[in-house]
């Protein structure tokens, strides 16, 4: 009888350990943040982008949205991109569940050096984002690629077939097009939001939010993260 009681206790302890381990591995969304650092983006504009993500990830309303999910956590990775062959992961997959997690992530991103590259390959960013999602070390309810940039795809293959393949695999792609009225190189692309609408975003609940310039980026990314983390329905034309 005592042996049976010991076995029952051992099995219960093992089950509790499995549930705890699954809880530590669970996230509500696996979120890929893909940020344009092509030559049209100045160093100051790049800093505005990066600091916008840092501020948004530690914002109290974003942290409340993270805590309010079933798992109470999200998985985030952050990379910068330019031409088709250039993608640099600055922050690998990280599970964010607490204020301390978010602050450590923000501090880590702030310490990374910056480099820009020629050309704008959204197709390269989408391809790489899909690769990152296949390697996520957490169990996620949803998979999202979040692309921000100030120009159309001008290097690498067309975005649409890549977008459609990702959507077919269950990935949601959201966009944060930036209206850059003073690019260093090339022509003004004041209709970049239309390109994102027609050629980039896709999947269940997909949407884009326009940043009217780089100074508006921080508030736009906070709104966007809130919608992506909560998973609530949002206007596609935010």
Rosetta blueprint (number, residue, H / E / L):
1 X L
2 X H
3 X H
4 X H
5 X H
6 X H
7 X H
8 X H
9 X H
10 X H
11 X H
12 X H
13 X H
14 X H
15 X H
16 X H
17 X H
18 X H
19 X H
20 X H
21 X H
22 X H
23 X H
24 X H
25 X H
26 X E
27 X E
28 X E
29 X E
30 X E
31 X E
32 X E
33 X E
34 X E
35 X E
36 X E
37 X L
38 X E
39 X L
40 X L
41 X L
42 X L
43 X H
44 X H
45 X H
46 X H
47 X H
48 X H
49 X H
50 X H
51 X H
52 X H
53 X H
54 X H
55 X H
56 X H
57 X H
58 X L
59 X L
60 X H
61 X H
62 X H
63 X H
64 X H
65 X H
66 X H
67 X H
68 X L
69 X L
70 X L
71 X L
72 X L
73 X L
74 X E
75 X E
76 X E
77 X E
78 X E
79 X E
80 X E
81 X E
82 X L
83 X L
84 X L
85 X L
86 X L
87 X E
88 X E
89 X E
90 X E
91 X E
92 X E
93 X E
94 X E
95 X E
96 X E
97 X L
98 X L
99 X H
100 X H
101 X H
102 X H
103 X H
104 X H
105 X H
106 X H
107 X H
108 X H
109 X H
110 X H
111 X L
112 X L
113 X L
114 X L
115 X L
116 X L
117 X E
118 X L
119 X L
120 X L
121 X L
122 X H
123 X H
124 X H
125 X H
126 X H
127 X H
128 X H
129 X H
130 X H
131 X H
132 X H
133 X H
134 X H
135 X L
136 X L
137 X L
138 X L
139 X E
140 X E
141 X E
142 X E
143 X E
144 X E
145 X E
146 X E
147 X E
148 X E
149 X E
150 X L
151 X L
152 X L
153 X L
154 X L
155 X L
156 X L
157 X L
158 X L
159 X H
160 X H
161 X H
162 X H
163 X H
164 X H
165 X H
166 X H
167 X H
168 X H
169 X L
170 X L
171 X E
172 X E
173 X E
174 X E
175 X E
176 X E
177 X E
178 X E
179 X L
180 X L
181 X L
182 X L
183 X L
184 X L
185 X L
186 X L
187 X L
188 X L
189 X L
190 X L
191 X L
192 X H
193 X H
194 X H
195 X H
196 X H
197 X H
198 X H
199 X H
200 X L
201 X L
202 X E
203 X L
204 X L
205 X L
206 X L
207 X L
208 X E
209 X L
210 X L
211 X E
212 X L
213 X L
214 X H
215 X H
216 X H
217 X H
218 X H
219 X H
220 X H
221 X H
222 X H
223 X H
224 X H
225 X H
226 X H
227 X H
228 X H
229 X H
230 X H
231 X L
232 X L
233 X L
234 X L
235 X L
236 X L
237 X E
238 X L
